[in-house]
Amino acid sequence: MELQDFNIREADWKIDGKQLSNIRHLVFIVEQEVPQEEEWDGRDDGSWHWLATDHVDLPIGTCRLLPDGQIGRMAVLSNHRGQGVGTALLDAAVEKARHLGFGEVYLHAQTHALGFYERLGFKKDGEEFMEADIPHYPMTQRLLPPDDNIQRKAIINGNQRFSLKPVDRTKMT
């Protein structure tokens, strides 16, 4: 088992927006030459975000989940790629969507990254298209309800009845 030399945490746009923006600026606007008006779409405030930091807590990656189930704006600084940061960010976004009850998530994958997303369970869902002058494919992933939420599953399925019984602590040793 390999130890990770980074941390992933859910971020708050109001608090962490500058750090998240800086990463996206470096990756998308500087490195990939995405026009600023395409990068800053006004949808960040109502989205869920994640921030990856290195071993000394410096920001190295980000990802967001929109309320409609789109995962995007995933960016990892170039000197931290290939270390599992992108995988961890994507896993965090997918798990959040699962726990929010989404049945599916989708994303626009840059064509060069198709293999990465396919290895993580996404499937092509259409033809190649251009976005910000970069070729992309639409991709989706079906989600199952979380296994660890028995009460939620019972409510969703509607066919299970359960009740909570008080515990008699006097009989516990």
N, CA and C atoms as a LAMMPS dump frame, in Angstrom:
ITEM: TIMESTEP
0
ITEM: NUMBER OF ATOMS
519
ITEM: BOX BOUNDS ff ff ff
-5.0000000000000000e+02 5.0000000000000000e+02
-5.0000000000000000e+02 5.0000000000000000e+02
-5.0000000000000000e+02 5.0000000000000000e+02
ITEM: ATOMS id mol type element x y z
1 1 1 N 0.834 -1.169 0
2 1 2 C 0 0 0
3 1 3 C 0.888 1.244 0
4 2 1 N 0.638 2.138 -0.945
5 2 2 C 1.432 3.356 -1.069
6 2 3 C 0.765 4.499 -0.309
7 3 1 N 1.535 5.206 0.482
8 3 2 C 1 6.335 1.221
9 3 3 C 0.866 7.545 0.3
10 4 1 N -0.209 8.287 0.481
11 4 2 C -0.413 9.492 -0.298
12 4 3 C 0.354 10.642 0.347
13 5 1 N 0.926 11.475 -0.507
14 5 2 C 1.657 12.634 -0.026
15 5 3 C 0.834 13.902 -0.236
16 6 1 N -0.503 13.751 -0.12
17 6 2 C -1.411 14.873 -0.307
18 6 3 C -2.684 14.622 0.482
19 7 1 N -3.479 15.657 0.629
20 7 2 C -4.766 15.57 1.321
21 7 3 C -5.846 16.135 0.419
22 8 1 N -7.054 15.599 0.566
23 8 2 C -8.231 16.098 -0.157
24 8 3 C -9.255 16.487 0.903
25 9 1 N -9.844 17.654 0.729
26 9 2 C -10.919 18.04 1.636
27 9 3 C -11.982 18.788 0.844
28 10 1 N -13.227 18.695 1.335
29 10 2 C -14.283 19.478 0.729
30 10 3 C -14.018 20.937 1.071
31 11 1 N -14.165 21.796 0.076
32 11 2 C -13.847 23.211 0.238
33 11 3 C -15.121 24.039 0.185
34 12 1 N -15.029 25.242 0.676
35 12 2 C -16.124 26.202 0.646
36 12 3 C -15.691 27.346 -0.274
37 13 1 N -16.462 27.6 -1.326
38 13 2 C -16.087 28.613 -2.305
39 13 3 C -15.882 29.982 -1.647
40 14 1 N -16.698 30.321 -0.682
41 14 2 C -16.582 31.635 -0.026
42 14 3 C -15.274 31.751 0.76
43 15 1 N -14.816 30.66 1.318
44 15 2 C -13.597 30.669 2.131
45 15 3 C -12.365 30.327 1.295
46 16 1 N -12.494 29.309 0.442
47 16 2 C -11.343 28.767 -0.285
48 16 3 C -11.288 29.187 -1.754
49 17 1 N -12.204 30.042 -2.161
50 17 2 C -12.309 30.403 -3.572
51 17 3 C -11.033 30.924 -4.189
52 18 1 N -10.256 31.686 -3.451
53 18 2 C -9.008 32.224 -4.009
54 18 3 C -8.022 31.108 -4.346
55 19 1 N -7.884 30.136 -3.432
56 19 2 C -6.977 29.021 -3.69
57 19 3 C -7.472 28.178 -4.871
58 20 1 N -8.783 27.896 -4.894
59 20 2 C -9.363 27.111 -5.983
60 20 3 C -9.187 27.843 -7.313
61 21 1 N -9.438 29.134 -7.306
62 21 2 C -9.301 29.952 -8.515
63 21 3 C -7.867 29.988 -9.015
64 22 1 N -6.914 30.103 -8.095
65 22 2 C -5.504 30.151 -8.494
66 22 3 C -5.086 28.88 -9.222
67 23 1 N -5.512 27.727 -8.712
68 23 2 C -5.166 26.462 -9.367
69 23 3 C -5.778 26.421 -10.762
70 24 1 N -7.05 26.748 -10.863
71 24 2 C -7.732 26.73 -12.16
72 24 3 C -7.115 27.743 -13.117
73 25 1 N -6.728 28.889 -12.622
74 25 2 C -6.088 29.902 -13.47
75 25 3 C -4.792 29.335 -14.062
76 26 1 N -3.961 28.74 -13.209
77 26 2 C -2.686 28.203 -13.688
78 26 3 C -2.878 27.081 -14.704
79 27 1 N -3.802 26.156 -14.411
80 27 2 C -3.982 24.991 -15.283
81 27 3 C -4.745 25.347 -16.555
82 28 1 N -5.892 25.993 -16.401
83 28 2 C -6.741 26.218 -17.569
84 28 3 C -6.347 27.463 -18.368
85 29 1 N -6.206 28.585 -17.708
86 29 2 C -5.97 29.838 -18.432
87 29 3 C -4.522 29.962 -18.891
88 30 1 N -3.565 29.678 -18.012
89 30 2 C -2.152 29.808 -18.383
90 30 3 C -1.689 28.606 -19.208
91 31 1 N -1.821 27.405 -18.654
92 31 2 C -1.277 26.212 -19.317
93 31 3 C -2.056 25.819 -20.576
94 32 1 N -3.39 25.767 -20.474
95 32 2 C -4.197 25.291 -21.6
96 32 3 C -4.775 26.412 -22.454
97 33 1 N -4.52 27.64 -22.071
98 33 2 C -4.945 28.822 -22.82
99 33 3 C -6.462 28.903 -23.033
100 34 1 N -7.212 28.505 -22.015
101 34 2 C -8.671 28.647 -22.035
102 34 3 C -8.988 30.123 -21.801
103 35 1 N -9.861 30.719 -22.614
104 35 2 C -10.228 32.119 -22.385
105 35 3 C -10.873 32.3 -21.008
106 36 1 N -10.509 33.388 -20.334
107 36 2 C -11.019 33.647 -18.982
108 36 3 C -12.534 33.634 -18.919
109 37 1 N -13.187 34.197 -19.929
110 37 2 C -14.651 34.267 -19.903
111 37 3 C -15.291 32.875 -19.988
112 38 1 N -14.579 31.897 -20.511
113 38 2 C -15.11 30.528 -20.53
114 38 3 C -14.847 29.813 -19.209
115 39 1 N -13.737 30.121 -18.571
116 39 2 C -13.409 29.472 -17.303
117 39 3 C -14.318 29.956 -16.176
118 40 1 N -14.563 31.235 -16.105
119 40 2 C -15.341 31.804 -15.005
120 40 3 C -16.797 31.924 -15.441
121 41 1 N -17.545 30.843 -15.216
122 41 2 C -18.916 30.725 -15.722
123 41 3 C -19.986 31.154 -14.722
124 42 1 N -19.592 31.62 -13.544
125 42 2 C -20.559 32.082 -12.557
126 42 3 C -21.28 30.974 -11.803
127 43 1 N -20.827 29.737 -11.94
128 43 2 C -21.514 28.611 -11.303
129 43 3 C -20.791 28.067 -10.072
130 44 1 N -19.736 28.722 -9.666
131 44 2 C -18.948 28.198 -8.551
132 44 3 C -19.634 28.351 -7.198
133 45 1 N -20.324 29.454 -6.988
134 45 2 C -20.916 29.716 -5.685
135 45 3 C -21.952 28.665 -5.279
136 46 1 N -22.682 28.113 -6.22
137 46 2 C -23.711 27.129 -5.901
138 46 3 C -23.268 25.695 -6.067
139 47 1 N -21.971 25.46 -6.125
140 47 2 C -21.434 24.111 -6.372
141 47 3 C -20.678 23.594 -5.153
142 48 1 N -20.402 22.299 -5.152
143 48 2 C -19.531 21.678 -4.153
144 48 3 C -18.131 21.65 -4.741
145 49 1 N -17.13 21.892 -3.911
146 49 2 C -15.734 21.962 -4.363
147 49 3 C -14.849 21.111 -3.461
148 50 1 N -13.718 20.688 -4.035
149 50 2 C -12.685 19.978 -3.281
150 50 3 C -11.354 20.629 -3.542
151 51 1 N -10.516 20.585 -2.525
152 51 2 C -9.175 21.149 -2.611
153 51 3 C -8.183 20.07 -2.217
154 52 1 N -7.193 19.877 -3.072
155 52 2 C -6.088 18.97 -2.761
156 52 3 C -4.904 19.831 -2.333
157 53 1 N -4.235 19.402 -1.272
158 53 2 C -3.047 20.109 -0.805
159 53 3 C -1.898 19.123 -0.656
160 54 1 N -0.683 19.628 -0.777
161 54 2 C 0.479 18.757 -0.64
162 54 3 C 0.823 18.553 0.836
163 55 1 N 1.968 17.912 1.101
164 55 2 C 2.349 17.56 2.47
165 55 3 C 2.619 18.765 3.367
166 56 1 N 2.805 19.959 2.785
167 56 2 C 2.981 21.166 3.601
168 56 3 C 1.77 22.085 3.463
169 57 1 N 0.631 21.515 3.014
170 57 2 C -0.655 22.188 2.935
171 57 3 C -0.744 23.264 1.852
172 58 1 N 0.091 23.165 0.804
173 58 2 C -0.016 24.085 -0.331
174 58 3 C -1.026 23.52 -1.325
175 59 1 N -1.891 24.355 -1.896
176 59 2 C -2.91 23.894 -2.847
177 59 3 C -2.277 23.319 -4.117
178 60 1 N -2.763 22.138 -4.535
179 60 2 C -2.213 21.505 -5.738
180 60 3 C -3.292 21.023 -6.706
181 61 1 N -4.558 20.988 -6.284
182 61 2 C -5.596 20.506 -7.185
183 61 3 C -6.983 20.88 -6.71
184 62 1 N -7.941 20.815 -7.641
185 62 2 C -9.319 21.149 -7.324
186 62 3 C -10.274 20.424 -8.255
187 63 1 N -11.524 20.397 -7.855
188 63 2 C -12.594 19.773 -8.626
189 63 3 C -13.908 20.341 -8.097
190 64 1 N -14.952 20.336 -8.954
191 64 2 C -16.256 20.794 -8.468
192 64 3 C -17.36 19.882 -8.984
193 65 1 N -18.468 19.908 -8.26
194 65 2 C -19.685 19.185 -8.625
195 65 3 C -20.811 20.208 -8.684
196 66 1 N -21.466 20.297 -9.844
197 66 2 C -22.597 21.206 -10.015
198 66 3 C -23.876 20.541 -9.523
199 67 1 N -24.879 21.331 -9.168
200 67 2 C -26.144 20.762 -8.685
201 67 3 C -26.857 19.866 -9.692
202 68 1 N -26.513 19.949 -10.973
203 68 2 C -27.145 19.083 -11.971
204 68 3 C -26.382 17.774 -12.172
205 69 1 N -25.315 17.544 -11.388
206 69 2 C -24.565 16.299 -11.469
207 69 3 C -23.338 16.35 -12.361
208 70 1 N -22.99 17.515 -12.871
209 70 2 C -21.792 17.613 -13.704
210 70 3 C -20.564 17.808 -12.827
211 71 1 N -19.573 16.967 -13.059
212 71 2 C -18.273 17.103 -12.409
213 71 3 C -17.376 17.837 -13.393
214 72 1 N -16.659 18.814 -12.891
215 72 2 C -15.802 19.56 -13.8
216 72 3 C -14.794 20.412 -13.073
217 73 1 N -14.126 21.227 -13.871
218 73 2 C -13.092 22.129 -13.387
219 73 3 C -12.067 21.376 -12.543
220 74 1 N -11.817 20.124 -12.949
221 74 2 C -10.809 19.338 -12.265
222 74 3 C -9.447 19.752 -12.794
223 75 1 N -8.608 20.213 -11.893
224 75 2 C -7.298 20.714 -12.271
225 75 3 C -6.281 20.297 -11.225
226 76 1 N -5.159 19.762 -11.695
227 76 2 C -4.047 19.394 -10.817
228 76 3 C -2.802 20.071 -11.391
229 77 1 N -2.059 20.741 -10.532
230 77 2 C -0.833 21.394 -10.988
231 77 3 C 0.096 20.367 -11.632
232 78 1 N 0.775 20.773 -12.691
233 78 2 C 1.531 19.838 -13.534
234 78 3 C 2.559 19.014 -12.761
235 79 1 N 3.246 19.6 -11.782
236 79 2 C 4.273 18.838 -11.058
237 79 3 C 3.695 17.868 -10.03
238 80 1 N 2.349 17.789 -9.932
239 80 2 C 1.703 16.845 -9.007
240 80 3 C 0.839 15.827 -9.748
241 81 1 N 0.883 15.833 -11.06
242 81 2 C 0.1 14.864 -11.834
243 81 3 C 0.768 13.493 -11.787
244 82 1 N -0.043 12.47 -11.961
245 82 2 C 0.478 11.108 -11.952
246 82 3 C 0.729 10.565 -10.562
247 83 1 N 0.231 11.255 -9.54
248 83 2 C 0.447 10.832 -8.153
249 83 3 C -0.851 10.434 -7.463
250 84 1 N -1.954 10.365 -8.231
251 84 2 C -3.233 9.96 -7.66
252 84 3 C -4.11 11.109 -7.193
253 85 1 N -3.671 12.343 -7.373
254 85 2 C -4.437 13.5 -6.908
255 85 3 C -5.755 13.604 -7.676
256 86 1 N -5.692 13.5 -9.007
257 86 2 C -6.907 13.585 -9.821
258 86 3 C -7.89 12.48 -9.48
259 87 1 N -7.397 11.279 -9.285
260 87 2 C -8.253 10.155 -8.914
261 87 3 C -8.955 10.43 -7.584
262 88 1 N -8.214 10.927 -6.607
263 88 2 C -8.791 11.206 -5.292
264 88 3 C -9.833 12.322 -5.375
265 89 1 N -9.566 13.352 -6.166
266 89 2 C -10.535 14.435 -6.338
267 89 3 C -11.811 13.921 -6.984
268 90 1 N -11.66 13.136 -8.047
269 90 2 C -12.825 12.604 -8.749
270 90 3 C -13.615 11.662 -7.847
271 91 1 N -12.917 10.81 -7.1
272 91 2 C -13.592 9.903 -6.162
273 91 3 C -14.408 10.688 -5.132
274 92 1 N -13.85 11.789 -4.637
275 92 2 C -14.56 12.604 -3.642
276 92 3 C -15.838 13.194 -4.236
277 93 1 N -15.762 13.678 -5.47
278 93 2 C -16.939 14.267 -6.12
279 93 3 C -18.005 13.209 -6.392
280 94 1 N -17.586 12.037 -6.844
281 94 2 C -18.538 10.954 -7.123
282 94 3 C -19.21 10.499 -5.829
283 95 1 N -18.442 10.351 -4.761
284 95 2 C -19.023 9.928 -3.487
285 95 3 C -19.996 10.963 -2.94
286 96 1 N -19.675 12.229 -3.091
287 96 2 C -20.599 13.281 -2.649
288 96 3 C -21.904 13.176 -3.433
289 97 1 N -21.809 13.016 -4.747
290 97 2 C -23.005 12.881 -5.58
291 97 3 C -23.827 11.669 -5.155
292 98 1 N -23.155 10.572 -4.873
293 98 2 C -23.84 9.348 -4.43
294 98 3 C -24.599 9.611 -3.134
295 99 1 N -23.952 10.256 -2.176
296 99 2 C -24.587 10.526 -0.881
297 99 3 C -25.672 11.591 -0.972
298 100 1 N -25.621 12.422 -1.999
299 100 2 C -26.688 13.396 -2.225
300 100 3 C -27.882 12.768 -2.943
301 101 1 N -27.726 11.53 -3.392
302 101 2 C -28.82 10.828 -4.046
303 101 3 C -28.851 10.931 -5.556
304 102 1 N -27.784 11.418 -6.17
305 102 2 C -27.727 11.471 -7.624
306 102 3 C -27.72 10.05 -8.185
307 103 1 N -28.445 9.826 -9.259
308 103 2 C -28.431 8.527 -9.918
309 103 3 C -27.353 8.421 -10.975
310 104 1 N -26.8 9.573 -11.342
311 104 2 C -25.796 9.614 -12.408
312 104 3 C -24.998 10.898 -12.265
313 105 1 N -23.738 10.842 -12.665
314 105 2 C -22.921 12.046 -12.802
315 105 3 C -22.388 12.069 -14.226
316 106 1 N -22.036 13.257 -14.673
317 106 2 C -21.481 13.368 -16.018
318 106 3 C -20.366 14.402 -16.029
319 107 1 N -19.573 14.36 -17.076
320 107 2 C -18.483 15.314 -17.229
321 107 3 C -18.129 15.453 -18.7
322 108 1 N -17.343 16.463 -19.002
323 108 2 C -16.797 16.677 -20.335
324 108 3 C -15.307 16.401 -20.232
325 109 1 N -14.882 15.25 -20.75
326 109 2 C -13.492 14.825 -20.622
327 109 3 C -12.671 15.309 -21.795
328 110 1 N -11.541 15.931 -21.504
329 110 2 C -10.625 16.244 -22.587
330 110 3 C -10.204 14.921 -23.216
331 111 1 N -10.161 14.899 -24.549
332 111 2 C -9.937 13.659 -25.283
333 111 3 C -8.678 12.929 -24.813
334 112 1 N -7.612 13.646 -24.521
335 112 2 C -6.373 12.993 -24.078
336 112 3 C -6.535 12.28 -22.742
337 113 1 N -7.602 12.606 -21.967
338 113 2 C -7.8 12.022 -20.64
339 113 3 C -8.876 10.939 -20.614
340 114 1 N -9.336 10.493 -21.772
341 114 2 C -10.403 9.478 -21.814
342 114 3 C -10.053 8.238 -21.009
343 115 1 N -8.864 7.713 -21.165
344 115 2 C -8.449 6.506 -20.445
345 115 3 C -8.522 6.676 -18.939
346 116 1 N -8.115 7.831 -18.46
347 116 2 C -8.172 8.133 -17.032
348 116 3 C -9.604 7.991 -16.521
349 117 1 N -10.554 8.631 -17.202
350 117 2 C -11.946 8.597 -16.759
351 117 3 C -12.571 7.211 -16.953
352 118 1 N -12.205 6.521 -18.011
353 118 2 C -12.734 5.169 -18.231
354 118 3 C -12.275 4.225 -17.126
355 119 1 N -11.029 4.344 -16.693
356 119 2 C -10.519 3.502 -15.597
357 119 3 C -11.288 3.753 -14.304
358 120 1 N -11.882 4.93 -14.182
359 120 2 C -12.615 5.286 -12.964
360 120 3 C -14.121 5.11 -13.119
361 121 1 N -14.541 4.378 -14.161
362 121 2 C -15.938 3.996 -14.284
363 121 3 C -16.809 4.861 -15.174
364 122 1 N -16.238 5.85 -15.846
365 122 2 C -17.022 6.687 -16.752
366 122 3 C -17.043 6.066 -18.143
367 123 1 N -18.145 6.296 -18.855
368 123 2 C -18.31 5.772 -20.213
369 123 3 C -18.63 6.921 -21.158
370 124 1 N -18.062 6.84 -22.373
371 124 2 C -18.375 7.848 -23.389
372 124 3 C -19.872 7.836 -23.645
373 125 1 N -20.428 9.028 -23.801
374 125 2 C -21.865 9.162 -23.982
375 125 3 C -22.156 10.16 -25.108
376 126 1 N -21.459 9.992 -26.224
377 126 2 C -21.665 10.893 -27.351
378 126 3 C -20.392 11.054 -28.154
379 127 1 N -20.47 11.968 -29.091
380 127 2 C -19.359 12.218 -30.012
381 127 3 C -18.432 13.308 -29.486
382 128 1 N -17.232 13.321 -30.012
383 128 2 C -16.26 14.346 -29.662
384 128 3 C -16.8 15.727 -30.051
385 129 1 N -16.522 16.714 -29.208
386 129 2 C -16.932 18.092 -29.478
387 129 3 C -15.843 19.029 -28.963
388 130 1 N -15.91 20.257 -29.384
389 130 2 C -14.927 21.253 -28.959
390 130 3 C -15.506 22.106 -27.832
391 131 1 N -14.707 22.306 -26.806
392 131 2 C -15.06 23.195 -25.708
393 131 3 C -13.788 23.958 -25.359
394 132 1 N -13.849 25.275 -25.396
395 132 2 C -12.68 26.12 -25.145
396 132 3 C -11.529 25.757 -26.087
397 133 1 N -11.874 25.438 -27.326
398 133 2 C -10.902 25.056 -28.362
399 133 3 C -10.103 23.8 -28.008
400 134 1 N -10.655 22.955 -27.155
401 134 2 C -10.019 21.693 -26.76
402 134 3 C -11.02 20.577 -27.033
403 135 1 N -10.593 19.488 -27.713
404 135 2 C -11.528 18.382 -27.97
405 135 3 C -11.922 17.662 -26.681
406 136 1 N -13.218 17.383 -26.553
407 136 2 C -13.796 16.735 -25.377
408 136 3 C -14.77 15.641 -25.819
409 137 1 N -15.061 14.746 -24.887
410 137 2 C -16.134 13.763 -25.039
411 137 3 C -17.06 13.877 -23.836
412 138 1 N -18.373 13.768 -24.063
413 138 2 C -19.27 13.665 -22.911
414 138 3 C -19.136 12.265 -22.316
415 139 1 N -19.116 12.181 -20.995
416 139 2 C -18.999 10.892 -20.312
417 139 3 C -19.963 10.874 -19.138
418 140 1 N -20.471 9.683 -18.814
419 140 2 C -21.389 9.529 -17.688
420 140 3 C -20.977 8.331 -16.831
421 141 1 N -21.47 8.344 -15.607
422 141 2 C -21.302 7.199 -14.713
423 141 3 C -22.59 7.051 -13.908
424 142 1 N -23.19 5.867 -13.968
425 142 2 C -24.371 5.552 -13.152
426 142 3 C -23.911 5.332 -11.718
427 143 1 N -24.719 5.779 -10.778
428 143 2 C -24.373 5.651 -9.363
429 143 3 C -25.407 4.806 -8.65
430 144 1 N -24.936 3.96 -7.766
431 144 2 C -25.814 3.203 -6.883
432 144 3 C -25.896 3.942 -5.562
433 145 1 N -26.99 3.765 -4.823
434 145 2 C -27.06 4.409 -3.504
435 145 3 C -25.911 3.915 -2.628
436 146 1 N -25.494 4.717 -1.672
437 146 2 C -24.394 4.298 -0.8
438 146 3 C -24.768 3.074 0.019
439 147 1 N -23.841 2.135 0.149
440 147 2 C -24.075 0.903 0.91
441 147 3 C -24.177 1.163 2.41
442 148 1 N -23.577 2.238 2.863
443 148 2 C -23.502 2.472 4.3
444 148 3 C -24.685 3.258 4.851
445 149 1 N -25.699 3.471 4.057
446 149 2 C -26.823 4.266 4.52
447 149 3 C -28.098 3.423 4.482
448 150 1 N -28.237 2.52 5.423
449 150 2 C -29.347 1.568 5.446
450 150 3 C -30.686 2.283 5.603
451 151 1 N -30.758 3.261 6.47
452 151 2 C -32.026 3.97 6.664
453 151 3 C -32.449 4.679 5.381
454 152 1 N -31.516 5.32 4.696
455 152 2 C -31.847 6.018 3.452
456 152 3 C -32.339 5.022 2.415
457 153 1 N -31.68 3.872 2.316
458 153 2 C -32.101 2.858 1.352
459 153 3 C -33.51 2.363 1.674
460 154 1 N -33.818 2.204 2.962
461 154 2 C -35.144 1.737 3.353
462 154 3 C -36.209 2.757 2.964
463 155 1 N -35.911 4.018 3.153
464 155 2 C -36.866 5.064 2.79
465 155 3 C -37.062 5.116 1.288
466 156 1 N -35.972 5.015 0.546
467 156 2 C -36.059 5.055 -0.916
468 156 3 C -36.836 3.848 -1.438
469 157 1 N -36.502 2.663 -0.932
470 157 2 C -37.174 1.454 -1.402
471 157 3 C -38.618 1.389 -0.93
472 158 1 N -38.883 1.939 0.237
473 158 2 C -40.234 2.002 0.76
474 158 3 C -40.829 0.661 1.145
475 159 1 N -40.074 -0.402 1.074
476 159 2 C -40.638 -1.721 1.362
477 159 3 C -40.094 -2.316 2.656
478 160 1 N -39.324 -1.564 3.386
479 160 2 C -38.789 -2.07 4.632
480 160 3 C -39.3 -1.212 5.772
481 161 1 N -39.69 -1.861 6.85
482 161 2 C -40.142 -1.14 8.037
483 161 3 C -39.125 -1.413 9.141
484 162 1 N -38.835 -0.404 9.9
485 162 2 C -37.933 -0.586 11.019
486 162 3 C -38.329 0.386 12.112
487 163 1 N -37.908 0.063 13.318
488 163 2 C -38.157 0.967 14.438
489 163 3 C -36.923 0.957 15.32
490 164 1 N -36.76 2.017 16.046
491 164 2 C -35.631 2.124 16.954
492 164 3 C -36.114 1.797 18.357
493 165 1 N -35.366 0.949 19.042
494 165 2 C -35.715 0.575 20.407
495 165 3 C -34.726 1.228 21.356
496 166 1 N -35.22 1.7 22.487
497 166 2 C -34.29 2.279 23.463
498 166 3 C -33.376 1.188 24.016
499 167 1 N -32.165 1.577 24.321
500 167 2 C -31.195 0.643 24.889
501 167 3 C -31.234 0.77 26.402
502 168 1 N -31.35 -0.378 27.078
503 168 2 C -31.329 -0.4 28.54
504 168 3 C -29.872 -0.46 28.976
505 169 1 N -29.329 0.68 29.355
506 169 2 C -27.913 0.772 29.702
507 169 3 C -27.593 0.09 31.027
508 170 1 N -28.59 -0.215 31.841
509 170 2 C -28.319 -0.88 33.127
510 170 3 C -27.887 -2.314 32.91
511 171 1 N -28.238 -2.886 31.741
512 171 2 C -27.88 -4.272 31.461
513 171 3 C -26.567 -4.386 30.694
514 172 1 N -25.941 -3.233 30.412
515 172 2 C -24.673 -3.248 29.678
516 172 3 C -23.516 -3.283 30.66
517 173 1 N -22.521 -4.119 30.4
518 173 2 C -21.345 -4.166 31.278
519 173 3 C -20.105 -3.861 30.523
